[in-house]
Structure formats: structure tokens, C-alpha cells
Amino acid sequence: MPWIISNGKSYVEIIGNNQMITTAYIDRAHTFNNKKTAEKYCSLLPKAMKNLKAEEFQRFHSHHPMPERNTGDRPAEGGAGD
């Protein structure tokens, strides 16, 4: 079962050089193969991110719907001529 690191509002995404950042989008969250690895990464989080915890993805996802992304279908606010 996959695991993610989250606080219910933010998720951990791992980018180049194993740098961990937070994202609001669950589809960008890094998934871990097991709880032990997710907990190890939790222990490496900087102090400002210590409110994030390892959670089982399947159980978490069923209780927290994925936020909608702005896909560019709507016009940008404050366009030319405003």
C-alpha cells in the first residue's frame, strides 16, 4: 500500500536532489512504497514542515477529496483593459 506525507492540506513533493517541498495537489505528492520509508523522510523534514505526517494513501485519499486545479479554461483575472 502506498504512503504519502501530509497534514490534510499540504503534501510533500520530492524534486531534484531529493529536495522536499509542499504542494496543495495530491497528484504531485510523492508516494512511498512502505511506511518505514515515509517515516524516515518525515524525520528529515525541516522544522517548519514538522506538522506533516506519514499517512496511508488509500485511506487518506478516501477522506480528503483532491482539490481542483486551474487548468487554464477560465480567463485570468485582471486581464488587459481592466
PyMOL commands that set and color helices and strands:
alter all, ss='L'
color gray80, all
select helices_A, chain A and resi 16-18+26-28+35-43+47-49+57-63
alter helices_A, ss='H'
color red, helices_A
select strands_A, chain A and resi 3-6+11-15+19-23+53-56
alter strands_A, ss='S'
color yellow, strands_A
deselect
rebuild
show_as cartoon
